Amino acid sequence: MSRLGGSRANSWFAAGLVALVALTVTSCASGNAHHHLPTTTLTYPTTPSGPTTTTSPPPVLRSVLEPRLLTLSSFPAGWTSDSAAGAADTTGSPACVQDPVLMKGSLASLSSVFTGPTPPTPPDAAVQAVGLFANNAQAVASVKFEHQVTYTCDANLTGVSMAIVAVPSPTQQRDGYARQLVFTKGTGRAIVDEFYAINGRLATALVWKTSSTDTTAFTSAMNAAYSLLGSAG
């Protein structure tokens, strides 16, 4: 397990979304307002009341988080685990891709990276992150924050349109979401499936870059991640 960025998964984040989306970032026109949620005051904790988020939590926290990470058994045949250093680095990707993986505001987090077979090239890639918040209220606030980040993800992207499609999810709105984001610019397209859920102080996120709108494999892994979130004590 690692943070996102090394071999094939990193090439996806660096070359896939960055080329299509992140390199187009400027101050934006307001032409995408139909995608956005109404403006609201968020109570997201920008400074958690505890240690800053870390990918190397102390053993007592690691023992809570590690059992909630997915394994290869939750992915289709041909997928592999990417344990390269920095494999979970989302630098340059849009906030709606970065923030769920970073578990902003959490006391500690862990992440795992998985990559699919080729073709297609580049292959599908998925990152799961699990985090522990200082209290239940901060975990709930993180859901509000991620909602806002997603629905305004196209706000600073010039020439990029974004469609959001809900994916059936085991969560209630207060407890998380599942959705597919389709970014297009000209003839280019990038597809990202996202799942975010909380259970008490715990949170799990699954960010899945794909070339297909088929969410079958994503939904299977999402359900597995949700099951793990409520288990292991």
SERO-4910 file (N, C-alpha, C, O; in steps of 0.05 Angstrom, whole numbers):
BEGIN
 pado doro    nc1    nc2    nc3   cac1   cac2   cac3    cc1    cc2    cc3    oc1    oc2    oc3
  Met    A     17    -24      0      0      0      0     18     25      0     40     24     10
  Ser    A      7     46    -11     23     70    -14      5     93    -18    -20     91    -20
  Arg    A     17    116    -21      1    139    -31      1    138    -61     19    126    -73
  Leu    A    -20    150    -74    -21    149   -104      4    159   -118     12    181   -108
  Gly    A     20    149   -140     41    161   -159     63    145   -168     83    160   -166
  Gly    A     68    128   -174     91    114   -183     88    105   -211     89    122   -229
  Ser    A     84     81   -216     86     70   -243     62     77   -260     57    100   -267
  Arg    A     46     56   -267     24     61   -286      3     79   -274     -9     95   -289
  Ala    A     -3     76   -249    -24     93   -237    -16    122   -239    -33    139   -245
  Asn    A      9    128   -233     18    156   -235     17    166   -263      9    189   -267
  Ser    A     24    150   -283     22    159   -311     -7    166   -318    -11    184   -334
  Trp    A    -26    152   -306    -54    159   -311    -60    187   -300    -71    203   -314
  Phe    A    -53    192   -274    -60    217   -262    -45    240   -276    -56    261   -281
  Ala    A    -20    235   -282     -4    256   -294    -12    262   -323    -14    285   -330
  Ala    A    -15    241   -338    -20    245   -367    -50    245   -374    -58    258   -393
  Gly    A    -66    230   -359    -94    228   -366   -111    252   -360   -119    267   -378
  Leu    A   -115    257   -334   -132    281   -327   -116    307   -330   -128    327   -339
  Val    A    -91    307   -324    -76    332   -325    -76    343   -353    -80    367   -357
  Ala    A    -71    326   -373    -70    335   -400    -97    346   -409    -98    367   -423
  Leu    A   -119    333   -401   -145    342   -410   -156    364   -393   -169    383   -403
  Val    A   -152    363   -367   -166    381   -348   -147    400   -334   -151    424   -337
  Ala    A   -128    390   -319   -114    407   -300    -97    429   -315    -94    451   -304
  Leu    A    -87    423   -338    -70    443   -352    -87    465   -364    -77    484   -375
  Thr    A   -114    462   -362   -131    483   -373   -141    502   -351   -158    520   -357
  Val    A   -131    499   -327   -141    515   -305   -134    544   -308   -111    551   -312
  Thr    A   -155    561   -306   -151    590   -306   -174    600   -288   -190    585   -278
  Ser    A   -175    627   -285   -199    637   -272   -222    634   -291   -218    638   -315
  Cys    A   -245    627   -281   -265    616   -299   -288    635   -306   -293    655   -291
  Ala    A   -301    629   -328   -326    642   -334   -347    626   -319   -342    605   -308
  Ser    A   -371    637   -318   -392    624   -301   -411    607   -318   -434    604   -311
  Gly    A   -402    597   -340   -420    583   -358   -428    555   -349   -445    543   -362
  Asn    A   -417    545   -327   -424    518   -318   -441    519   -293   -441    499   -278
  Ala    A   -455    540   -288   -470    543   -264   -491    521   -260   -498    515   -237
  His    A   -500    509   -282   -521    489   -280   -511    464   -266   -527    447   -258
  His    A   -484    461   -264   -473    437   -250   -472    441   -220   -468    422   -205
  His    A   -474    466   -210   -466    472   -183   -489    470   -163   -512    476   -170
  Leu    A   -482    462   -139   -501    463   -117   -506    492   -109   -488    509   -113
  Pro    A   -528    498    -96   -532    525    -86   -510    532    -66   -501    514    -51
  Thr    A   -502    557    -65   -481    565    -46   -491    561    -18   -513    567    -11
  Thr    A   -473    549     -2   -481    544     26   -456    547     44   -434    547     34
  Thr    A   -461    552     69   -439    554     88   -431    526     98   -448    512    109
  Leu    A   -406    519     94   -397    493    102   -383    495    129   -371    516    136
  Thr    A   -384    474    144   -371    473    170   -347    454    169   -339    443    190
  Tyr    A   -336    451    146   -313    433    143   -290    441    159   -282    465    158
  Pro    A   -278    423    175   -256    431    193   -229    433    178   -217    412    173
  Thr    A   -221    457    172   -196    460    158   -172    454    176   -150    446    166
  Thr    A   -175    457    202   -154    450    221   -164    430    241   -178    437    260
  Pro    A   -159    404    236   -169    384    255   -157    387    282   -135    396    286
  Ser    A   -172    378    302   -163    380    330   -146    356    336   -154    339    353
  Gly    A   -123    353    323   -106    331    328    -83    332    308    -79    353    296
  Pro    A    -67    311    305    -45    311    287    -54    317    258    -77    311    251
  Thr    A    -37    327    242    -43    332    214    -46    305    199    -35    285    208
  Thr    A    -60    306    177    -64    282    161    -37    270    154    -19    284    145
  Thr    A    -34    244    156     -9    231    150    -14    205    136    -35    192    140
  Thr    A      5    196    119      3    170    107     19    150    122     21    127    114
  Ser    A     32    158    144     47    140    162     36    142    190     50    152    208
  Pro    A     11    134    195      0    137    221     13    119    242     25     99    235
  Pro    A     12    127    267     23    110    288      9     83    288    -14     80    278
  Pro    A     21     62    300     10     35    299    -19     34    309    -35     18    299
  Val    A    -26     49    330    -53     48    341    -74     56    320    -96     45    320
  Leu    A    -67     76    303    -86     85    283    -84     67    258   -104     61    245
  Arg    A    -60     58    252    -57     39    229    -74     14    233    -85      4    214
  Ser    A    -75      5    258    -91    -20    263   -120    -15    259   -135    -35    254
  Val    A   -129      9    260   -157     16    255   -162     19    225   -183     10    215
  Leu    A   -143     31    211   -147     38    182   -141     15    164   -156     10    144
  Glu    A   -120      1    169   -110    -19    150   -130    -41    143   -132    -49    120
  Pro    A   -145    -51    163   -165    -72    156   -187    -62    137   -202    -79    127
  Arg    A   -189    -36    133   -210    -25    116   -201    -19     88   -216     -8     72
  Leu    A   -176    -26     81   -166    -23     54   -174    -47     37   -173    -70     46
  Leu    A   -182    -42     13   -189    -63     -6   -165    -80    -13   -142    -71    -11
  Thr    A   -170   -104    -22   -149   -122    -33   -155   -128    -62   -177   -121    -72
  Leu    A   -138   -142    -76   -142   -148   -104   -166   -165   -109   -177   -165   -131
  Ser    A   -176   -179    -88   -199   -196    -92   -224   -180    -99   -244   -191   -108
  Ser    A   -223   -154    -94   -247   -137   -100   -246   -125   -128   -264   -110   -136
  Phe    A   -225   -132   -143   -222   -121   -170   -223   -144   -191   -219   -167   -185
  Pro    A   -229   -137   -216   -231   -157   -237   -205   -172   -242   -183   -162   -235
  Ala    A   -206   -195   -255   -182   -210   -262   -164   -193   -279   -174   -178   -297
  Gly    A   -138   -195   -275   -119   -180   -291   -110   -154   -278    -90   -142   -286
  Trp    A   -123   -145   -256   -115   -122   -242    -91   -128   -224    -87   -151   -216
  Thr    A    -75   -108   -218    -52   -111   -200    -52    -89   -179    -65    -68   -182
  Ser    A    -37    -94   -158    -33    -74   -137     -8    -58   -143     13    -70   -149
  Asp    A     -9    -32   -141     14    -14   -147     25     -4   -120     13     14   -108
  Ser    A     47    -15   -112     59     -7    -86     83     12    -90     98     15    -71
  Ala    A     86     23   -114    109     41   -118    107     65   -101     85     75    -95
  Ala    A    130     75    -92    130     99    -75    117    122    -90    123    128   -113
  Gly    A     99    136    -77     85    158    -89     63    151   -108     54    168   -123
  Ala    A     54    126   -108     34    117   -128      8    131   -124     -8    132   -143
  Ala    A      3    143   -102    -23    157    -97    -20    187   -100    -37    202    -89
  Asp    A      0    197   -114      4    226   -117    -15    236   -138    -13    229   -162
  Thr    A    -34    253   -131    -53    265   -149    -46    293   -157    -63    308   -167
  Thr    A    -21    301   -153    -13    329   -160    -20    336   -188    -14    320   -207
  Gly    A    -33    359   -192    -40    368   -218    -68    360   -227    -78    370   -247
  Ser    A    -80    341   -212   -108    333   -219   -128    352   -207   -121    367   -188
  Pro    A   -152    353   -217   -173    371   -206   -178    365   -176   -173    343   -167
  Ala    A   -188    384   -162   -194    381   -133   -213    358   -128   -210    345   -107
  Cys    A   -232    354   -146   -251    333   -141   -239    305   -143   -251    285   -134
  Val    A   -215    303   -154   -200    278   -155   -181    277   -131   -178    256   -118
  Gln    A   -167    299   -125   -148    300   -104   -160    298    -76   -150    281    -60
  Asp    A   -180    313    -70   -189    316    -43   -200    291    -30   -194    286     -6
  Pro    A   -215    274    -44   -224    250    -30   -200    231    -23   -200    219     -2
  Val    A   -180    231    -40   -157    214    -35   -140    225    -12   -129    209      3
  Leu    A   -139    251    -10   -123    263     11   -136    262     39   -123    266     59
  Met    A   -162    257     40   -177    256     65   -171    281     82   -164    279    105
  Lys    A   -175    304     69   -168    329     82   -184    332    109   -208    326    110
  Gly    A   -170    341    129   -182    345    155   -182    321    173   -189    322    196
  Ser    A   -173    298    163   -172    274    179   -147    274    197   -127    287    191
  Leu    A   -148    258    218   -125    255    236   -103    239    222    -80    244    226
  Ala    A   -112    219    207    -93    201    194   -107    186    171   -131    183    172
  Ser    A    -91    178    151   -103    163    129    -83    144    117    -59    147    121
  Leu    A    -94    124    103    -78    105     88    -91    102     61   -115    107     58
  Ser    A    -75     95     41    -86     91     14    -73     68      0    -50     61      6
  Ser    A    -87     56    -19    -78     35    -36    -84     41    -65   -104     54    -71
  Val    A    -67     32    -83    -70     37   -111    -72     11   -127    -58     -8   -121
  Phe    A    -90     10   -146    -94    -13   -163    -95     -5   -192   -107     16   -198
  Thr    A    -84    -21   -210    -85    -15   -239    -95    -39   -254    -89    -62   -247
  Gly    A   -109    -33   -275   -121    -54   -292   -102    -63   -314    -80    -51   -317
  Pro    A   -110    -83   -329    -93    -93   -351    -94    -75   -375   -111    -57   -377
  Thr    A    -76    -80   -394    -77    -66   -420    -82    -87   -442    -72   -109   -440
  Pro    A    -97    -80   -463   -111    -54   -467   -134    -51   -447   -142    -71   -434
  Pro    A   -144    -27   -443   -137     -2   -457   -111     10   -448   -101      2   -427
  Thr    A   -100     28   -463    -76     43   -456    -83     73   -455    -92     83   -476
  Pro    A    -79     86   -433    -70     76   -407    -92     58   -394   -115     61   -401
  Pro    A    -83     41   -376   -103     23   -363   -120     38   -343   -114     61   -335
  Asp    A   -142     26   -336   -158     37   -313   -140     38   -288   -121     22   -286
  Ala    A   -146     56   -270   -131     58   -245   -151     65   -223   -169     81   -228
  Ala    A   -146     55   -200   -164     61   -177   -147     66   -152   -127     53   -148
  Val    A   -156     85   -136   -144     91   -111   -165     90    -89   -186    102    -92
  Gln    A   -159     76    -68   -176     76    -45   -162     89    -22   -138     84    -18
  Ala    A   -175    106     -7   -164    119     17   -183    114     40   -207    115     36
  Val    A   -172    110     64   -188    108     88   -176    128    108   -152    131    110
  Gly    A   -194    141    123   -184    162    142   -200    161    167   -222    151    169
  Leu    A   -188    172    188   -201    174    214   -202    203    222   -182    217    223
  Phe    A   -226    213    228   -230    241    236   -231    243    267   -235    223    281
  Ala    A   -228    267    277   -227    272    306   -254    265    319   -254    256    342
  Asn    A   -276    269    305   -302    262    317   -322    258    294   -316    264    271
  Asn    A   -346    249    301   -366    244    281   -374    269    265   -379    267    241
  Ala    A   -376    292    279   -384    316    266   -365    324    244   -374    333    223
  Gln    A   -339    321    248   -320    327    228   -322    308    204   -318    316    181
  Ala    A   -328    283    209   -332    264    188   -356    272    171   -355    272    146
  Val    A   -378    280    184   -402    289    169   -396    314    153   -404    317    130
  Ala    A   -380    332    165   -373    357    151   -356    351    126   -358    365    107
  Ser    A   -340    330    128   -324    323    104   -341    315     81   -333    319     58
  Val    A   -364    303     86   -383    296     64   -393    321     50   -393    323     26
  Lys    A   -401    341     66   -410    367     55   -388    379     38   -393    389     16
  Phe    A   -364    378     49   -341    390     34   -336    376      7   -333    389    -13
  Glu    A   -337    349      7   -332    335    -18   -354    339    -38   -349    341    -62
  His    A   -379    342    -28   -401    349    -46   -395    375    -60   -398    378    -85
  Gln    A   -388    395    -45   -382    422    -56   -359    421    -76   -361    433    -98
  Val    A   -338    406    -69   -315    404    -87   -323    392   -113   -314    401   -134
  Thr    A   -339    371   -112   -347    357   -137   -364    375   -154   -359    377   -178
  Tyr    A   -384    387   -143   -403    402   -159   -392    429   -169   -405    442   -186
  Thr    A   -369    437   -159   -356    461   -170   -330    454   -183   -313    472   -188
  Cys    A   -326    429   -190   -300    420   -200   -293    432   -227   -270    435   -235
  Asp    A   -314    440   -243   -309    452   -269   -308    482   -268   -306    495   -289
  Ala    A   -310    493   -244   -313    522   -242   -288    538   -251   -291    560   -260
  Asn    A   -265    526   -250   -240    539   -259   -227    525   -282   -203    528   -286
  Leu    A   -243    511   -298   -232    496   -321   -242    508   -347   -266    506   -353
  Thr    A   -224    521   -361   -232    534   -386   -235    514   -408   -216    499   -414
  Gly    A   -257    515   -422   -262    498   -445   -268    469   -438   -271    452   -456
  Val    A   -271    463   -413   -278    436   -404   -306    435   -394   -314    451   -377
  Ser    A   -322    416   -404   -349    412   -393   -349    387   -376   -333    368   -380
  Met    A   -366    386   -356   -367    364   -337   -396    355   -334   -414    371   -329
  Ala    A   -401    329   -337   -427    318   -331   -425    300   -307   -405    286   -303
  Ile    A   -445    301   -289   -445    285   -265   -469    266   -266   -492    274   -270
  Val    A   -463    240   -264   -483    219   -265   -483    204   -238   -462    194   -230
  Ala    A   -505    203   -224   -507    189   -199   -504    159   -204   -514    148   -223
  Val    A   -490    146   -186   -486    117   -186   -501    106   -162   -496    116   -140
  Pro    A   -518     85   -164   -531     74   -141   -511     67   -119   -491     54   -124
  Ser    A   -517     76    -95   -498     74    -73   -512     64    -48   -536     69    -44
  Pro    A   -497     50    -31   -508     41     -5   -510     63     16   -522     59     37
  Thr    A   -500     87     10   -500    109     29   -525    126     26   -538    126      5
  Gln    A   -531    140     48   -551    162     46   -535    188     40   -511    188     42
  Gln    A   -549    209     32   -535    233     23   -517    244     46   -495    254     41
  Arg    A   -527    242     70   -512    253     93   -486    237     97   -466    248    107
  Asp    A   -487    212     90   -465    194     96   -446    189     72   -426    174     75
  Gly    A   -451    201     49   -433    197     27   -447    199      0   -470    208     -2
  Tyr    A   -433    189    -21   -444    191    -48   -429    172    -66   -407    162    -59
  Ala    A   -440    167    -89   -426    153   -111   -435    166   -137   -458    171   -141
  Arg    A   -415    173   -154   -422    187   -179   -400    183   -199   -378    175   -193
  Gln    A   -408    187   -224   -389    186   -247   -386    215   -258   -406    228   -264
  Leu    A   -361    223   -260   -355    249   -272   -344    245   -300   -324    230   -303
  Val    A   -355    258   -319   -346    256   -347   -337    284   -356   -353    302   -359
  Phe    A   -310    287   -360   -298    312   -369   -294    310   -399   -283    290   -409
  Thr    A   -301    331   -413   -296    331   -442   -285    358   -449   -292    379   -438
  Lys    A   -266    357   -469   -255    381   -480   -249    375   -509   -231    359   -515
  Gly    A   -264    388   -527   -261    381   -555   -268    352   -559   -290    343   -552
  Thr    A   -250    336   -571   -255    308   -575   -244    291   -553   -246    266   -553
  Gly    A   -231    303   -533   -220    288   -511   -240    283   -489   -258    299   -485
  Arg    A   -236    261   -475   -254    254   -453   -239    240   -431   -222    223   -436
  Ala    A   -246    246   -406   -235    232   -383   -259    225   -365   -276    242   -360
  Ile    A   -259    200   -355   -281    191   -338   -270    183   -311   -250    168   -309
  Val    A   -283    193   -290   -275    186   -263   -300    178   -247   -319    193   -245
  Asp    A   -299    154   -235   -319    145   -217   -310    150   -189   -287    145   -182
  Glu    A   -328    161   -172   -320    168   -145   -341    157   -124   -365    159   -129
  Phe    A   -330    147   -102   -347    139    -80   -335    150    -54   -310    149    -51
  Tyr    A   -352    160    -37   -343    171    -11   -364    164     10   -388    168      5
  Ala    A   -355    153     32   -374    145     53   -361    148     80   -337    146     83
  Ile    A   -378    152    101   -369    154    128   -384    134    146   -407    127    139
  Asn    A   -372    127    167   -385    111    188   -373    120    215   -351    112    222
  Gly    A   -388    136    229   -377    148    254   -354    166    247   -357    185    231
  Arg    A   -331    161    258   -307    178    253   -291    169    229   -272    182    220
  Leu    A   -299    146    217   -284    135    195   -295    143    168   -319    149    165
  Ala    A   -277    145    148   -286    151    121   -270    134    101   -248    125    106
  Thr    A   -283    128     79   -270    114     57   -276    128     31   -298    138     27
  Ala    A   -257    128     13   -260    140    -13   -249    121    -35   -229    108    -30
  Leu    A   -262    119    -57   -253    104    -80   -254    122   -105   -276    130   -112
  Val    A   -232    127   -117   -230    144   -141   -220    126   -163   -198    115   -161
  Trp    A   -235    123   -185   -230    103   -205   -230    117   -233   -250    127   -242
  Lys    A   -207    118   -245   -204    130   -272   -208    107   -292   -196     86   -291
  Thr    A   -225    113   -312   -232     92   -331   -237    104   -358   -241    129   -361
  Ser    A   -238     88   -379   -244     97   -406   -272     89   -414   -281     93   -436
  Ser    A   -287     77   -395   -314     67   -401   -334     78   -381   -328     83   -358
  Thr    A   -358     82   -391   -380     91   -373   -393     68   -358   -410     72   -341
  Asp    A   -384     43   -363   -394     20   -349   -384     21   -320   -360     21   -315
  Thr    A   -402     21   -300   -394     23   -272   -396     -4   -257   -396     -4   -233
  Thr    A   -398    -26   -272   -402    -52   -259   -379    -59   -239   -384    -65   -216
  Ala    A   -354    -57   -249   -331    -64   -232   -328    -44   -209   -322    -51   -187
  Phe    A   -332    -18   -216   -331      3   -195   -351     -2   -173   -345      0   -150
  Thr    A   -376     -9   -181   -396    -13   -161   -390    -37   -143   -395    -36   -119
  Ser    A   -379    -58   -154   -371    -81   -138   -350    -73   -117   -352    -81    -94
  Ala    A   -329    -59   -126   -308    -50   -108   -318    -30    -87   -310    -31    -64
  Met    A   -336    -13    -96   -348      7    -78   -364     -7    -56   -361      0    -32
  Asn    A   -379    -27    -62   -395    -41    -42   -376    -56    -23   -382    -58      1
  Ala    A   -354    -66    -34   -335    -80    -16   -322    -60      3   -318    -66     27
  Ala    A   -315    -36     -7   -303    -16     10   -323     -7     32   -315     -2     55
  Tyr    A   -349     -5     25   -369      4     44   -372    -18     66   -376    -11     89
  Ser    A   -371    -43     58   -374    -65     77   -350    -64     97   -354    -68    121
  Leu    A   -326    -60     86   -303    -58    104   -304    -35    123   -294    -37    145
  Leu    A   -316    -13    114   -318     10    131   -334      5    157   -328     16    178
  Gly    A   -353    -13    155   -369    -19    178   -361    -44    193   -375    -53    211
  Ser    A   -338    -55    185   -329    -80    198   -303    -74    213   -295    -51    218
  Ala    A   -289    -95    221   -263    -94    234   -264    -79    260   -244    -68    269
  Gly    A   -287    -80    273   -287    -70    301   -294    -42    305   -295    -33    328
***
